[in-house]
Amino acid sequence: MAKIHQMRPRTHANASKPPRYMLRLFTSGTTPRSTSALRNLREICETDLQGNYDLEVVDIYQQPGRATESNIIAAPTLIKEEPPPTKRMIGDLSDRPKVLLGLAIKDRLK
């Protein structure tokens, strides 16, 4: 008879250490929506992630290949790569509660 193994979530060596967020924001130059998205995201990062993040900003006008690789069809688009699961949001990120919930940041802060 086969044994049944209980699956437990992976824990980090230091469970009290908050996860590091890997974020990539695709913008379309210095358009008002892209500028607003970057400003809103930086505010969220500094307030809610408190330095536990890496943010890469990719201008799709300067690096169109990066947008193609990531299947970006609209800008601004934010991709949260880490911690899993990967999440995407499109827009100026002005609805802070929606962004926190959509990127699964709010749940991890509890």
N, CA, C and O atoms as CSV, one atom per row, in Angstrom:
chain,resi,resn,atom,element,x,y,z
A,1,MET,N,N,0.846,-1.174,0.000
A,1,MET,CA,C,0.000,0.000,0.000
A,1,MET,C,C,0.893,1.240,0.000
A,1,MET,O,O,1.899,1.282,0.709
A,2,ALA,N,N,0.534,2.229,-0.779
A,2,ALA,CA,C,1.330,3.447,-0.910
A,2,ALA,C,C,1.171,4.331,0.312
A,2,ALA,O,O,0.098,4.409,0.911
A,3,LYS,N,N,2.245,4.987,0.664
A,3,LYS,CA,C,2.197,5.947,1.765
A,3,LYS,C,C,1.642,7.271,1.263
A,3,LYS,O,O,1.871,7.653,0.115
A,4,ILE,N,N,0.932,7.952,2.103
A,4,ILE,CA,C,0.420,9.277,1.772
A,4,ILE,C,C,1.317,10.294,2.466
A,4,ILE,O,O,1.487,10.259,3.685
A,5,HIS,N,N,1.884,11.194,1.683
A,5,HIS,CA,C,2.761,12.220,2.219
A,5,HIS,C,C,2.014,13.535,2.281
A,5,HIS,O,O,1.362,13.945,1.321
A,6,GLN,N,N,2.118,14.176,3.403
A,6,GLN,CA,C,1.485,15.490,3.536
A,6,GLN,C,C,2.425,16.542,2.969
A,6,GLN,O,O,3.604,16.582,3.321
A,7,MET,N,N,1.905,17.392,2.093
A,7,MET,CA,C,2.706,18.446,1.483
A,7,MET,C,C,2.667,19.681,2.370
A,7,MET,O,O,1.596,20.130,2.778
A,8,ARG,N,N,3.811,20.212,2.657
A,8,ARG,CA,C,3.901,21.431,3.448
A,8,ARG,C,C,4.486,22.528,2.592
A,8,ARG,O,O,5.336,22.269,1.739
A,9,PRO,N,N,4.031,23.773,2.814
A,9,PRO,CA,C,4.627,24.871,2.042
A,9,PRO,C,C,6.105,25.004,2.374
A,9,PRO,O,O,6.544,24.776,3.501
A,10,ARG,N,N,6.845,25.380,1.351
A,10,ARG,CA,C,8.275,25.610,1.571
A,10,ARG,C,C,8.481,26.779,2.506
A,10,ARG,O,O,7.797,27.798,2.407
A,11,THR,N,N,9.415,26.629,3.403
A,11,THR,CA,C,9.763,27.733,4.287
A,11,THR,C,C,11.194,28.129,4.002
A,11,THR,O,O,12.032,27.302,3.643
A,12,HIS,N,N,11.448,29.389,4.167
A,12,HIS,CA,C,12.803,29.896,3.974
A,12,HIS,C,C,13.600,29.640,5.244
A,12,HIS,O,O,13.026,29.431,6.313
A,13,ALA,N,N,14.904,29.655,5.129
A,13,ALA,CA,C,15.752,29.438,6.286
A,13,ALA,C,C,15.415,30.436,7.391
A,13,ALA,O,O,15.419,30.091,8.573
A,14,ASN,N,N,15.127,31.663,6.999
A,14,ASN,CA,C,14.754,32.687,7.969
A,14,ASN,C,C,13.306,33.086,7.666
A,14,ASN,O,O,13.058,33.988,6.865
A,15,ALA,N,N,12.351,32.404,8.317
A,15,ALA,CA,C,10.934,32.603,8.022
A,15,ALA,C,C,10.455,34.012,8.347
A,15,ALA,O,O,9.449,34.454,7.793
A,16,SER,N,N,11.135,34.718,9.216
A,16,SER,CA,C,10.697,36.065,9.577
A,16,SER,C,C,11.124,37.104,8.544
A,16,SER,O,O,10.640,38.236,8.569
A,17,LYS,N,N,12.012,36.736,7.651
A,17,LYS,CA,C,12.480,37.658,6.621
A,17,LYS,C,C,11.406,37.794,5.543
A,17,LYS,O,O,10.959,36.785,4.997
A,18,PRO,N,N,10.981,39.023,5.225
A,18,PRO,CA,C,9.945,39.198,4.205
A,18,PRO,C,C,10.461,38.800,2.822
A,18,PRO,O,O,11.659,38.884,2.555
A,19,PRO,N,N,9.553,38.367,1.947
A,19,PRO,CA,C,9.986,37.957,0.604
A,19,PRO,C,C,10.486,39.151,-0.200
A,19,PRO,O,O,10.052,40.281,0.024
A,20,ARG,N,N,11.388,38.903,-1.124
A,20,ARG,CA,C,11.903,39.937,-2.017
A,20,ARG,C,C,11.063,39.919,-3.289
A,20,ARG,O,O,10.890,38.873,-3.915
A,21,TYR,N,N,10.548,41.072,-3.660
A,21,TYR,CA,C,9.700,41.203,-4.840
A,21,TYR,C,C,10.535,41.598,-6.042
A,21,TYR,O,O,11.347,42.521,-5.971
A,22,MET,N,N,10.333,40.896,-7.142
A,22,MET,CA,C,10.976,41.203,-8.411
A,22,MET,C,C,9.892,41.753,-9.322
A,22,MET,O,O,8.987,41.026,-9.732
A,23,LEU,N,N,9.985,43.047,-9.639
A,23,LEU,CA,C,8.964,43.734,-10.420
A,23,LEU,C,C,9.551,44.288,-11.706
A,23,LEU,O,O,10.684,44.769,-11.726
A,24,ARG,N,N,8.776,44.218,-12.776
A,24,ARG,CA,C,9.199,44.784,-14.060
A,24,ARG,C,C,8.039,45.606,-14.603
A,24,ARG,O,O,6.941,45.091,-14.813
A,25,LEU,N,N,8.294,46.882,-14.826
A,25,LEU,CA,C,7.273,47.784,-15.352
A,25,LEU,C,C,7.625,48.147,-16.785
A,25,LEU,O,O,8.692,48.699,-17.054
A,26,PHE,N,N,6.717,47.829,-17.703
A,26,PHE,CA,C,6.878,48.188,-19.112
A,26,PHE,C,C,6.140,49.495,-19.348
A,26,PHE,O,O,4.941,49.593,-19.090
A,27,THR,N,N,6.854,50.491,-19.834
A,27,THR,CA,C,6.285,51.811,-20.085
A,27,THR,C,C,6.388,52.151,-21.568
A,27,THR,O,O,7.117,51.514,-22.328
A,28,SER,N,N,5.640,53.166,-21.948
A,28,SER,CA,C,5.720,53.654,-23.334
A,28,SER,C,C,6.240,55.077,-23.296
A,28,SER,O,O,5.482,56.038,-23.426
A,29,GLY,N,N,7.539,55.194,-23.118
A,29,GLY,CA,C,8.172,56.502,-23.068
A,29,GLY,C,C,7.756,57.292,-21.842
A,29,GLY,O,O,7.633,56.745,-20.746
A,30,THR,N,N,7.542,58.581,-22.041
A,30,THR,CA,C,7.175,59.463,-20.925
A,30,THR,C,C,5.729,59.933,-21.052
A,30,THR,O,O,5.399,61.072,-20.720
A,31,THR,N,N,4.874,59.035,-21.540
A,31,THR,CA,C,3.457,59.378,-21.638
A,31,THR,C,C,2.894,59.608,-20.235
A,31,THR,O,O,3.447,59.093,-19.263
A,32,PRO,N,N,1.820,60.361,-20.114
A,32,PRO,CA,C,1.242,60.613,-18.786
A,32,PRO,C,C,0.887,59.333,-18.025
A,32,PRO,O,O,1.131,59.248,-16.822
A,33,ARG,N,N,0.319,58.343,-18.706
A,33,ARG,CA,C,-0.031,57.090,-18.006
A,33,ARG,C,C,1.199,56.339,-17.529
A,33,ARG,O,O,1.202,55.797,-16.424
A,34,SER,N,N,2.236,56.301,-18.339
A,34,SER,CA,C,3.463,55.608,-17.942
A,34,SER,C,C,4.151,56.333,-16.788
A,34,SER,O,O,4.628,55.699,-15.847
A,35,THR,N,N,4.200,57.647,-16.863
A,35,THR,CA,C,4.805,58.441,-15.785
A,35,THR,C,C,4.030,58.258,-14.485
A,35,THR,O,O,4.623,58.121,-13.415
A,36,SER,N,N,2.710,58.256,-14.582
A,36,SER,CA,C,1.859,58.057,-13.410
A,36,SER,C,C,2.042,56.657,-12.834
A,36,SER,O,O,2.117,56.491,-11.616
A,37,ALA,N,N,2.113,55.655,-13.696
A,37,ALA,CA,C,2.305,54.278,-13.236
A,37,ALA,C,C,3.619,54.134,-12.482
A,37,ALA,O,O,3.659,53.499,-11.428
A,38,LEU,N,N,4.680,54.709,-13.001
A,38,LEU,CA,C,5.976,54.630,-12.337
A,38,LEU,C,C,5.944,55.334,-10.990
A,38,LEU,O,O,6.456,54.807,-10.002
A,39,ARG,N,N,5.350,56.513,-10.942
A,39,ARG,CA,C,5.243,57.256,-9.682
A,39,ARG,C,C,4.424,56.460,-8.649
A,39,ARG,O,O,4.833,56.329,-7.495
A,40,ASN,N,N,3.277,55.935,-9.071
A,40,ASN,CA,C,2.427,55.166,-8.162
A,40,ASN,C,C,3.116,53.899,-7.676
A,40,ASN,O,O,3.022,53.547,-6.501
A,41,LEU,N,N,3.810,53.215,-8.581
A,41,LEU,CA,C,4.502,51.985,-8.209
A,41,LEU,C,C,5.634,52.266,-7.227
A,41,LEU,O,O,5.809,51.528,-6.258
A,42,ARG,N,N,6.391,53.306,-7.462
A,42,ARG,CA,C,7.484,53.639,-6.529
A,42,ARG,C,C,6.939,53.939,-5.134
A,42,ARG,O,O,7.532,53.539,-4.132
A,43,GLU,N,N,5.820,54.637,-5.073
A,43,GLU,CA,C,5.203,54.941,-3.782
A,43,GLU,C,C,4.755,53.651,-3.077
A,43,GLU,O,O,4.970,53.487,-1.877
A,44,ILE,N,N,4.136,52.749,-3.827
A,44,ILE,CA,C,3.713,51.472,-3.256
A,44,ILE,C,C,4.918,50.677,-2.770
A,44,ILE,O,O,4.890,50.117,-1.674
A,45,CYS,N,N,5.955,50.625,-3.560
A,45,CYS,CA,C,7.157,49.874,-3.196
A,45,CYS,C,C,7.789,50.414,-1.913
A,45,CYS,O,O,8.108,49.649,-1.002
A,46,GLU,N,N,7.964,51.714,-1.847
A,46,GLU,CA,C,8.611,52.304,-0.676
A,46,GLU,C,C,7.753,52.190,0.582
A,46,GLU,O,O,8.279,52.021,1.682
A,47,THR,N,N,6.440,52.281,0.419
A,47,THR,CA,C,5.547,52.231,1.575
A,47,THR,C,C,5.243,50.808,2.005
A,47,THR,O,O,5.318,50.491,3.192
A,48,ASP,N,N,4.901,49.945,1.057
A,48,ASP,CA,C,4.409,48.617,1.408
A,48,ASP,C,C,5.452,47.510,1.323
A,48,ASP,O,O,5.317,46.494,2.005
A,49,LEU,N,N,6.470,47.675,0.519
A,49,LEU,CA,C,7.504,46.650,0.407
A,49,LEU,C,C,8.778,47.037,1.144
A,49,LEU,O,O,9.663,46.201,1.324
A,50,GLN,N,N,8.883,48.262,1.563
A,50,GLN,CA,C,9.954,48.776,2.427
A,50,GLN,C,C,11.342,48.279,2.044
A,50,GLN,O,O,12.074,47.739,2.873
A,51,GLY,N,N,11.688,48.470,0.782
A,51,GLY,CA,C,13.026,48.130,0.325
A,51,GLY,C,C,13.225,46.680,-0.048
A,51,GLY,O,O,14.315,46.320,-0.495
A,52,ASN,N,N,12.223,45.823,0.113
A,52,ASN,CA,C,12.343,44.401,-0.222
A,52,ASN,C,C,11.878,44.145,-1.651
A,52,ASN,O,O,11.029,43.290,-1.903
A,53,TYR,N,N,12.445,44.893,-2.565
A,53,TYR,CA,C,12.037,44.750,-3.964
A,53,TYR,C,C,13.169,45.150,-4.895
A,53,TYR,O,O,14.075,45.900,-4.531
A,54,ASP,N,N,13.083,44.622,-6.109
A,54,ASP,CA,C,13.926,45.043,-7.217
A,54,ASP,C,C,12.963,45.467,-8.315
A,54,ASP,O,O,12.053,44.719,-8.672
A,55,LEU,N,N,13.159,46.655,-8.846
A,55,LEU,CA,C,12.279,47.198,-9.869
A,55,LEU,C,C,13.081,47.484,-11.125
A,55,LEU,O,O,14.080,48.203,-11.095
A,56,GLU,N,N,12.626,46.910,-12.229
A,56,GLU,CA,C,13.223,47.180,-13.535
A,56,GLU,C,C,12.175,47.891,-14.374
A,56,GLU,O,O,11.040,47.428,-14.478
A,57,VAL,N,N,12.553,49.014,-14.972
A,57,VAL,CA,C,11.646,49.756,-15.849
A,57,VAL,C,C,12.145,49.577,-17.278
A,57,VAL,O,O,13.303,49.856,-17.590
A,58,VAL,N,N,11.243,49.104,-18.142
A,58,VAL,CA,C,11.581,48.843,-19.541
A,58,VAL,C,C,10.726,49.751,-20.412
A,58,VAL,O,O,9.498,49.655,-20.401
A,59,ASP,N,N,11.370,50.624,-21.159
A,59,ASP,CA,C,10.672,51.497,-22.106
A,59,ASP,C,C,10.533,50.725,-23.413
A,59,ASP,O,O,11.529,50.408,-24.062
A,60,ILE,N,N,9.292,50.422,-23.796
A,60,ILE,CA,C,9.083,49.584,-24.981
A,60,ILE,C,C,9.452,50.291,-26.278
A,60,ILE,O,O,9.632,49.637,-27.305
A,61,TYR,N,N,9.570,51.622,-26.247
A,61,TYR,CA,C,10.040,52.335,-27.433
A,61,TYR,C,C,11.534,52.120,-27.635
A,61,TYR,O,O,12.006,52.035,-28.769
A,62,GLN,N,N,12.275,52.032,-26.537
A,62,GLN,CA,C,13.718,51.849,-26.615
A,62,GLN,C,C,14.113,50.378,-26.710
A,62,GLN,O,O,15.153,50.049,-27.280
A,63,GLN,N,N,13.288,49.493,-26.153
A,63,GLN,CA,C,13.599,48.063,-26.151
A,63,GLN,C,C,12.368,47.249,-26.574
A,63,GLN,O,O,11.813,46.512,-25.758
A,64,PRO,N,N,11.936,47.370,-27.831
A,64,PRO,CA,C,10.727,46.673,-28.271
A,64,PRO,C,C,10.829,45.149,-28.177
A,64,PRO,O,O,9.818,44.471,-27.990
A,65,GLY,N,N,12.013,44.623,-28.302
A,65,GLY,CA,C,12.196,43.173,-28.202
A,65,GLY,C,C,11.842,42.633,-26.831
A,65,GLY,O,O,11.320,41.523,-26.718
A,66,ARG,N,N,12.115,43.396,-25.793
A,66,ARG,CA,C,11.775,42.977,-24.425
A,66,ARG,C,C,10.269,42.855,-24.261
A,66,ARG,O,O,9.783,41.941,-23.595
A,67,ALA,N,N,9.532,43.778,-24.870
A,67,ALA,CA,C,8.066,43.720,-24.795
A,67,ALA,C,C,7.548,42.480,-25.516
A,67,ALA,O,O,6.632,41.814,-25.033
A,68,THR,N,N,8.131,42.171,-26.662
A,68,THR,CA,C,7.727,40.992,-27.422
A,68,THR,C,C,8.011,39.719,-26.627
A,68,THR,O,O,7.167,38.826,-26.559
A,69,GLU,N,N,9.197,39.637,-26.026
A,69,GLU,CA,C,9.576,38.468,-25.226
A,69,GLU,C,C,8.605,38.219,-24.082
A,69,GLU,O,O,8.316,37.072,-23.741
A,70,SER,N,N,8.104,39.295,-23.494
A,70,SER,CA,C,7.217,39.186,-22.328
A,70,SER,C,C,5.741,39.235,-22.692
A,70,SER,O,O,4.883,39.312,-21.813
A,71,ASN,N,N,5.446,39.192,-23.988
A,71,ASN,CA,C,4.055,39.227,-24.471
A,71,ASN,C,C,3.290,40.445,-23.971
A,71,ASN,O,O,2.148,40.332,-23.528
A,72,ILE,N,N,3.924,41.604,-24.043
A,72,ILE,CA,C,3.289,42.840,-23.630
A,72,ILE,C,C,2.466,43.376,-24.799
A,72,ILE,O,O,2.988,43.573,-25.896
A,73,ILE,N,N,1.178,43.608,-24.555
A,73,ILE,CA,C,0.312,44.128,-25.615
A,73,ILE,C,C,-0.188,45.531,-25.302
A,73,ILE,O,O,-0.787,46.175,-26.163
A,74,ALA,N,N,0.044,46.014,-24.093
A,74,ALA,CA,C,-0.372,47.356,-23.699
A,74,ALA,C,C,0.621,47.888,-22.681
A,74,ALA,O,O,1.267,47.123,-21.965
A,75,ALA,N,N,0.734,49.193,-22.627
A,75,ALA,CA,C,1.642,49.804,-21.656
A,75,ALA,C,C,0.907,50.975,-21.001
A,75,ALA,O,O,0.145,51.677,-21.666
A,76,PRO,N,N,1.126,51.183,-19.732
A,76,PRO,CA,C,2.058,50.471,-18.858
A,76,PRO,C,C,1.512,49.118,-18.398
A,76,PRO,O,O,0.316,48.957,-18.155
A,77,THR,N,N,2.425,48.154,-18.287
A,77,THR,CA,C,2.124,46.830,-17.748
A,77,THR,C,C,3.159,46.507,-16.684
A,77,THR,O,O,4.361,46.671,-16.893
A,78,LEU,N,N,2.672,46.046,-15.542
A,78,LEU,CA,C,3.543,45.632,-14.453
A,78,LEU,C,C,3.506,44.118,-14.350
A,78,LEU,O,O,2.435,43.511,-14.361
A,79,ILE,N,N,4.688,43.508,-14.249
A,79,ILE,CA,C,4.788,42.068,-14.026
A,79,ILE,C,C,5.498,41.843,-12.702
A,79,ILE,O,O,6.588,42.366,-12.471
A,80,LYS,N,N,4.869,41.061,-11.837
A,80,LYS,CA,C,5.511,40.635,-10.578
A,80,LYS,C,C,6.016,39.222,-10.824
A,80,LYS,O,O,5.226,38.288,-10.961
A,81,GLU,N,N,7.346,39.066,-10.881
A,81,GLU,CA,C,7.964,37.769,-11.147
A,81,GLU,C,C,8.123,36.958,-9.862
A,81,GLU,O,O,7.867,35.754,-9.857
A,82,GLU,N,N,8.529,37.580,-8.810
A,82,GLU,CA,C,8.779,36.919,-7.526
A,82,GLU,C,C,8.129,37.727,-6.423
A,82,GLU,O,O,8.051,38.950,-6.538
A,83,PRO,N,N,7.672,37.112,-5.388
A,83,PRO,CA,C,7.514,35.680,-5.191
A,83,PRO,C,C,6.361,35.153,-6.029
A,83,PRO,O,O,5.468,35.907,-6.416
A,84,PRO,N,N,6.387,33.831,-6.312
A,84,PRO,CA,C,5.326,33.246,-7.122
A,84,PRO,C,C,3.965,33.409,-6.453
A,84,PRO,O,O,3.901,33.560,-5.233
A,85,PRO,N,N,2.918,33.382,-7.193
A,85,PRO,CA,C,2.811,33.215,-8.642
A,85,PRO,C,C,3.057,34.528,-9.368
A,85,PRO,O,O,2.917,35.604,-8.787
A,86,THR,N,N,3.424,34.434,-10.639
A,86,THR,CA,C,3.611,35.615,-11.478
A,86,THR,C,C,2.264,36.292,-11.662
A,86,THR,O,O,1.252,35.632,-11.899
A,87,LYS,N,N,2.261,37.618,-11.552
A,87,LYS,CA,C,1.034,38.405,-11.715
A,87,LYS,C,C,1.306,39.545,-12.679
A,87,LYS,O,O,2.438,40.016,-12.794
A,88,ARG,N,N,0.249,39.993,-13.383
A,88,ARG,CA,C,0.336,41.121,-14.311
A,88,ARG,C,C,-0.773,42.113,-14.027
A,88,ARG,O,O,-1.886,41.740,-13.657
A,89,MET,N,N,-0.449,43.382,-14.206
A,89,MET,CA,C,-1.447,44.442,-14.095
A,89,MET,C,C,-1.184,45.455,-15.193
A,89,MET,O,O,-0.037,45.775,-15.505
A,90,ILE,N,N,-2.256,45.948,-15.769
A,90,ILE,CA,C,-2.156,46.951,-16.828
A,90,ILE,C,C,-2.808,48.228,-16.343
A,90,ILE,O,O,-3.866,48.190,-15.714
A,91,GLY,N,N,-2.184,49.361,-16.629
A,91,GLY,CA,C,-2.772,50.647,-16.273
A,91,GLY,C,C,-1.817,51.508,-15.481
A,91,GLY,O,O,-0.633,51.194,-15.356
A,92,ASP,N,N,-2.348,52.608,-14.941
A,92,ASP,CA,C,-1.493,53.573,-14.242
A,92,ASP,C,C,-1.273,53.249,-12.768
A,92,ASP,O,O,-0.606,54.004,-12.062
A,93,LEU,N,N,-1.827,52.134,-12.299
A,93,LEU,CA,C,-1.617,51.640,-10.929
A,93,LEU,C,C,-2.073,52.635,-9.863
A,93,LEU,O,O,-1.516,52.681,-8.766
A,94,SER,N,N,-3.082,53.423,-10.193
A,94,SER,CA,C,-3.542,54.459,-9.261
A,94,SER,C,C,-4.490,53.923,-8.189
A,94,SER,O,O,-4.669,54.566,-7.154
A,95,ASP,N,N,-5.094,52.769,-8.414
A,95,ASP,CA,C,-5.995,52.182,-7.424
A,95,ASP,C,C,-5.161,51.298,-6.491
A,95,ASP,O,O,-5.048,50.089,-6.694
A,96,ARG,N,N,-4.588,51.922,-5.476
A,96,ARG,CA,C,-3.635,51.262,-4.587
A,96,ARG,C,C,-4.159,49.954,-3.983
A,96,ARG,O,O,-3.458,48.944,-4.052
A,97,PRO,N,N,-5.371,49.931,-3.387
A,97,PRO,CA,C,-5.853,48.659,-2.826
A,97,PRO,C,C,-5.960,47.553,-3.875
A,97,PRO,O,O,-5.666,46.391,-3.593
A,98,LYS,N,N,-6.377,47.917,-5.070
A,98,LYS,CA,C,-6.495,46.938,-6.149
A,98,LYS,C,C,-5.117,46.413,-6.555
A,98,LYS,O,O,-4.964,45.221,-6.824
A,99,VAL,N,N,-4.120,47.289,-6.601
A,99,VAL,CA,C,-2.762,46.872,-6.956
A,99,VAL,C,C,-2.204,45.933,-5.888
A,99,VAL,O,O,-1.635,44.890,-6.212
A,100,LEU,N,N,-2.365,46.299,-4.624
A,100,LEU,CA,C,-1.858,45.453,-3.536
A,100,LEU,C,C,-2.513,44.074,-3.552
A,100,LEU,O,O,-1.842,43.062,-3.352
A,101,LEU,N,N,-3.798,44.037,-3.786
A,101,LEU,CA,C,-4.513,42.765,-3.835
A,101,LEU,C,C,-4.164,41.996,-5.108
A,101,LEU,O,O,-3.925,40.789,-5.060
A,102,GLY,N,N,-4.135,42.685,-6.236
A,102,GLY,CA,C,-3.856,42.047,-7.517
A,102,GLY,C,C,-2.465,41.449,-7.611
A,102,GLY,O,O,-2.267,40.439,-8.287
A,103,LEU,N,N,-1.511,42.055,-6.948
A,103,LEU,CA,C,-0.141,41.546,-6.961
A,103,LEU,C,C,0.149,40.645,-5.779
A,103,LEU,O,O,1.290,40.230,-5.573
A,104,ALA,N,N,-0.876,40.342,-5.004
A,104,ALA,CA,C,-0.751,39.480,-3.827
A,104,ALA,C,C,0.249,40.053,-2.821
A,104,ALA,O,O,0.948,39.300,-2.143
A,105,ILE,N,N,0.316,41.365,-2.723
A,105,ILE,CA,C,1.170,42.015,-1.735
A,105,ILE,C,C,0.413,42.146,-0.428
A,105,ILE,O,O,0.975,41.918,0.643
A,106,LYS,N,N,-0.839,42.506,-0.508
A,106,LYS,CA,C,-1.646,42.715,0.690
A,106,LYS,C,C,-1.707,41.470,1.551
A,106,LYS,O,O,-1.584,41.566,2.772
A,107,ASP,N,N,-1.895,40.296,0.944
A,107,ASP,CA,C,-1.992,39.051,1.699
A,107,ASP,C,C,-0.701,38.723,2.443
A,107,ASP,O,O,-0.742,38.187,3.550
A,108,ARG,N,N,0.428,39.038,1.849
A,108,ARG,CA,C,1.711,38.685,2.459
A,108,ARG,C,C,2.115,39.648,3.571
A,108,ARG,O,O,3.004,39.337,4.364
A,109,LEU,N,N,1.479,40.800,3.638
A,109,LEU,CA,C,1.839,41.786,4.655
A,109,LEU,C,C,1.169,41.521,5.987
A,109,LEU,O,O,1.541,42.132,6.989
A,110,LYS,N,N,0.202,40.638,6.028
A,110,LYS,CA,C,-0.540,40.356,7.263
A,110,LYS,C,C,0.289,39.595,8.252
A,110,LYS,O,O,-0.186,39.279,9.343
